[in-house]
């Protein structure tokens, strides 16, 4: 049976896995690395795959490693990787969780968020192959770190504008969990709580955010963020010994207690 007639799925978020017709199969590490690379990057020149996966080996040796990895892969899951004209590619029928998430996040950042998540929401915070130390993974990990929170925030802002504050809060909380220093996510959390009339919850969010910023970076939240809680026209009370105005280190009275 070829790949087109089978259910094939690759898991890269939280760890590697290859599922064939509902069963998880075991691959050697070299074979798994081939599947992961092609799953994230699409079709690649055979020379490029060999050089990327075995950068310290001479070309003839890296190609030998690649041939062995493909042979062992085909013994377990034939047709997952296809070869044509000196190129390698993952079969189009193979679903890759990280690839779906990256494609969704890229589209959401550029054109607005799609209505459905491409992966289970619990997978949003899982790292890409966390136990692997391959340098070629760095760029894909960074894309996930940047694009996924942006996509979640874009969707959260849309739901907040639609009056769906509860869903906006859930989405913003997911983005904030991915990057606790991300002020734009905190802004949505505060706005969402205020939209629901939960001023106390908004105060708690700002207090926690200020504590994290001070501990990690030695700075305070921006005046614009604090202004969401203060409300229009509010002027923070000057600190003792000052006659007017405020600095970034000063905060509205509600979050300094």
C-alpha positions as CSV (number, residue, x, y, z in Angstrom):
1,X,0.0,0.0,0.0
2,X,1.4,3.4,-1.0
3,X,1.4,6.5,1.1
4,X,-1.6,8.1,-0.7
5,X,-3.8,5.2,0.6
6,X,-2.7,5.4,4.2
7,X,-3.2,7.6,7.2
8,X,0.2,9.2,8.0
9,X,0.9,11.8,10.6
10,X,4.2,13.2,11.9
11,X,4.3,14.7,15.4
12,X,7.1,17.2,16.1
13,X,5.6,19.3,18.9
14,X,6.7,18.0,22.2
15,X,8.7,15.1,20.7
16,X,9.0,13.0,17.5
17,X,6.4,10.5,16.4
18,X,5.3,8.9,13.2
19,X,1.8,7.4,13.1
20,X,0.9,5.0,10.3
21,X,-2.8,3.9,10.0
22,X,-3.4,4.7,13.7
23,X,-0.3,3.0,15.0
24,X,2.9,4.8,16.3
25,X,6.0,3.3,14.7
26,X,9.6,3.4,15.9
27,X,12.2,4.9,13.7
28,X,16.0,5.1,14.1
29,X,17.2,8.6,15.0
30,X,18.7,9.2,11.5
31,X,15.5,8.2,9.8
32,X,13.5,10.4,12.2
33,X,15.7,13.4,11.4
34,X,15.1,13.0,7.7
35,X,11.3,12.9,8.3
36,X,11.5,15.9,10.5
37,X,13.6,18.0,8.2
38,X,11.5,17.3,5.2
39,X,8.3,17.8,7.2
40,X,9.4,21.3,8.2
41,X,11.1,22.5,5.0
42,X,9.3,20.6,2.1
43,X,11.2,19.2,-0.8
44,X,15.0,19.5,-0.6
45,X,17.9,18.7,-2.8
46,X,19.4,15.3,-1.8
47,X,22.9,16.9,-1.4
48,X,21.4,19.6,0.8
49,X,19.6,17.1,3.1
50,X,22.8,15.1,3.5
51,X,24.9,18.2,4.3
52,X,22.3,19.6,6.7
53,X,21.9,16.4,8.7
54,X,25.5,15.4,8.8
55,X,27.5,18.7,8.4
56,X,30.7,17.3,9.9
57,X,30.9,14.3,7.5
58,X,32.5,14.4,4.1
59,X,30.0,14.3,1.2
60,X,30.5,10.6,0.4
61,X,30.0,9.6,4.0
62,X,27.0,11.9,4.6
63,X,25.3,10.5,1.5
64,X,25.9,7.0,2.8
65,X,24.3,7.9,6.1
66,X,21.3,9.3,4.2
67,X,20.9,6.2,2.0
68,X,20.9,4.0,5.1
69,X,18.4,6.3,6.9
70,X,16.0,6.2,3.9
71,X,16.4,2.4,3.6
72,X,15.5,1.9,7.2
73,X,12.6,4.3,6.9
74,X,11.1,2.5,4.0
75,X,11.3,-0.8,5.9
76,X,9.0,0.7,8.5
77,X,6.9,3.2,6.6
78,X,7.4,3.0,2.8
79,X,6.4,6.0,0.8
80,X,6.6,8.6,3.6
81,X,9.5,10.2,1.8
82,X,9.6,10.2,-2.0
83,X,12.7,10.7,-4.2
84,X,12.7,12.2,-7.7
85,X,15.4,13.8,-9.8
86,X,17.9,14.2,-7.0
87,X,15.3,15.7,-4.7
88,X,13.6,14.4,-1.6
89,X,10.2,15.3,-0.3
90,X,7.7,14.1,2.2
91,X,4.6,12.6,0.6
92,X,1.8,15.1,0.3
93,X,-0.6,12.9,2.3
94,X,1.6,13.1,5.4
95,X,0.3,15.6,8.0
96,X,2.9,17.4,10.1
97,X,1.6,19.2,13.2
98,X,4.4,21.8,13.4
99,X,4.1,22.6,9.7
100,X,0.3,23.1,10.0
101,X,0.9,25.4,13.0
102,X,3.5,27.4,11.2
103,X,1.4,27.8,8.1
104,X,-1.6,28.9,10.2
105,X,0.4,31.4,12.2
106,X,2.0,32.8,9.1
107,X,-1.4,33.3,7.5
108,X,-2.9,34.7,10.6
109,X,-0.1,37.2,11.0
110,X,-0.4,38.4,7.4
111,X,-4.1,38.2,6.6
112,X,-6.0,37.7,9.9
113,X,-6.6,34.6,11.9
114,X,-8.5,31.6,10.6
115,X,-11.4,30.4,12.7
116,X,-10.0,27.0,13.6
117,X,-6.8,25.9,15.3
118,X,-4.6,23.6,13.1
119,X,-3.5,21.6,16.2
120,X,-5.0,20.6,19.6
121,X,-4.9,23.8,21.8
122,X,-2.8,21.9,24.3
123,X,-0.1,21.5,21.7
124,X,0.3,25.3,21.2
125,X,2.8,25.6,24.1
126,X,4.8,22.5,23.3
127,X,8.4,23.0,22.1
128,X,9.6,21.8,18.7
129,X,11.5,18.5,19.2
130,X,12.7,19.7,22.7
131,X,15.3,16.9,23.2
132,X,17.0,17.5,19.8
133,X,20.0,19.8,19.6
134,X,20.3,20.0,15.8
135,X,21.3,23.5,14.7
136,X,19.0,23.5,11.7
137,X,16.0,23.4,14.0
138,X,16.8,26.9,15.5
139,X,15.2,28.9,12.8
140,X,12.0,26.9,12.9
141,X,11.8,27.1,16.7
142,X,12.3,30.9,16.5
143,X,9.5,31.2,13.9
144,X,7.1,29.3,16.2
145,X,8.2,31.5,19.2
146,X,7.4,34.7,17.2
147,X,4.5,33.8,14.9
148,X,2.3,31.7,17.2
149,X,1.8,34.4,19.9
150,X,1.2,37.0,17.2
151,X,-1.5,34.8,15.6
152,X,-3.1,34.2,19.0
153,X,-3.1,37.9,19.8
154,X,-4.6,38.8,16.4
155,X,-7.4,36.3,16.9
156,X,-7.9,37.6,20.5
157,X,-8.2,41.2,19.3
158,X,-10.7,40.2,16.7
159,X,-12.8,38.4,19.3
160,X,-12.5,41.3,21.7
161,X,-13.8,43.6,19.0
162,X,-16.7,41.3,18.5
163,X,-17.6,41.4,22.1
164,X,-16.5,37.9,22.9
165,X,-14.3,38.9,25.9
166,X,-14.1,35.4,27.4
167,X,-12.7,33.9,24.3
168,X,-10.3,36.8,23.8
169,X,-9.0,36.3,27.3
170,X,-8.4,32.6,26.7
171,X,-6.5,33.3,23.5
172,X,-4.5,36.1,25.1
173,X,-3.7,33.9,28.1
174,X,-2.3,31.3,25.6
175,X,-0.1,33.9,24.0
176,X,1.1,35.1,27.4
177,X,2.0,31.6,28.5
178,X,4.2,31.3,25.5
179,X,6.0,34.5,26.3
180,X,5.4,35.9,29.8
181,X,7.3,39.1,29.0
182,X,5.0,39.9,26.1
183,X,3.3,43.2,26.9
184,X,0.9,43.1,24.0
185,X,-0.7,39.9,25.4
186,X,-1.0,41.5,28.8
187,X,-2.7,44.5,27.2
188,X,-5.4,42.2,25.8
189,X,-5.8,40.4,29.1
190,X,-6.3,43.7,30.9
191,X,-8.7,45.0,28.2
192,X,-10.7,41.7,28.3
193,X,-11.1,41.8,32.1
194,X,-12.2,45.4,32.0
195,X,-14.7,44.6,29.2
196,X,-16.2,42.1,31.6
197,X,-16.2,44.6,34.4
198,X,-13.6,42.7,36.4
199,X,-11.4,45.5,37.5
200,X,-9.8,43.4,40.2
201,X,-8.7,40.8,37.8
202,X,-7.2,43.4,35.6
203,X,-5.2,44.8,38.6
204,X,-3.9,41.3,39.4
205,X,-2.7,40.8,35.8
206,X,-0.8,44.1,35.9
207,X,0.7,43.4,39.3
208,X,2.0,40.0,38.2
209,X,3.3,41.5,34.9
210,X,5.1,44.2,36.8
211,X,6.7,41.7,39.2
212,X,7.9,39.6,36.3
213,X,9.3,42.5,34.4
214,X,11.2,43.8,37.5
215,X,12.6,40.3,38.2
216,X,13.6,39.5,34.7
217,X,14.5,42.9,33.1
218,X,14.6,45.4,36.0
219,X,12.0,47.6,34.3
220,X,8.3,48.6,34.9
221,X,5.4,48.2,32.5
222,X,5.0,51.0,30.0
223,X,2.8,54.1,30.9
224,X,0.5,53.2,28.0
225,X,-0.2,49.8,29.6
226,X,-0.8,51.2,33.0
227,X,-3.1,53.8,31.4
228,X,-5.6,51.1,30.5
229,X,-6.3,50.6,34.1
230,X,-6.1,54.2,35.1
231,X,-8.8,55.2,32.5
232,X,-9.0,58.3,30.4
233,X,-7.9,61.5,31.9
234,X,-6.3,59.9,35.0
235,X,-3.1,61.4,36.2
236,X,-1.1,59.1,38.5
237,X,-0.3,60.6,41.9
238,X,3.3,61.8,42.1
239,X,5.7,59.8,44.3
240,X,6.8,61.3,47.6
241,X,9.2,64.2,47.0
242,X,8.0,64.8,43.4
243,X,5.9,67.7,42.4
244,X,4.3,66.5,39.2
245,X,4.5,64.2,36.3
246,X,5.5,60.5,36.5
247,X,8.2,58.2,35.2
248,X,7.9,54.7,33.8
249,X,8.8,53.3,37.3
250,X,5.6,54.9,38.8
251,X,2.4,53.1,38.6
252,X,-1.3,53.9,39.3
253,X,-2.2,53.6,42.9
254,X,-4.3,50.4,42.3
255,X,-1.3,48.3,41.5
256,X,1.2,49.6,44.0
257,X,-0.5,48.3,47.1
